[in-house]
Amino acid sequence: MCEESEHYLWNLRDKIGSGATSDVYKAYNIESGEIVAVKVPKIPYILRNTRSTTEKKSDSRSGFQREIDFLRSINHENIVRFIDAERFISSNDSDASPIREVLFIEYCNGGSVADMLRLPVNRYGLSEDIIIHIMKDVNNALKYLHMNRIVSTD
C-alpha cells in the first residue's frame, strides 16, 4: 500500500525504522526521484472534540512541531538534514483522523551502528578505527549543538 503527499510517495512495505511515536519509511520525491526518509507519527495530529483526547493530540503535535523546528534550525554534516514537512491524507481505512503531518529528512543508507554490529564480520565488535571515526562524528555533532546553545553540558 502506498501513501502520497503533495511532493512525495512511499510504500508502507519500505519501513526502515520504528519508534515509540513514529514509523520511518523510505520515500521518493515525485518530481526529482530523490530518495528521502519520511517520519510518520503513529498518532494523527488532528484535534478531536473530547477534552482529554484534544489535550493528548495537542501535546503530541507540539512535540512534533518542536522536532520540525529543531531540524529546520540546524545544518551540520553529522546531523540528519531536514528536507520538508507536509500533510497527507492517509489511505488506511482504520485511521480515525486520516489527515496527518509527516516529516521528510535525509535518507542515510549506511544503516545504524546496531546494523553494523549485526554483520557477521563484526560479530566480535567493530575495529578501533571505525569506533574512533564514529566517536569523532558524534563529538563534532555535539560540539555544534552545544556551540549553538541547542544542548547544554551543564
Secondary structure, 3 states (H helix, E strand, C coil): CEEEECCEEEEEEEEEEECCCEEEEEEEECCCCCEEEEEEECCCCCCCCCHHHHHHHHHHHHHHHHHHHHHHHCCCCCCCCEEEEEEEECCCCCCCCCEEEEEEEECCCCCCHHHHHHCHHHCCCCCHHHHHHHHHHHHHHHHHHHHCCCCCCC
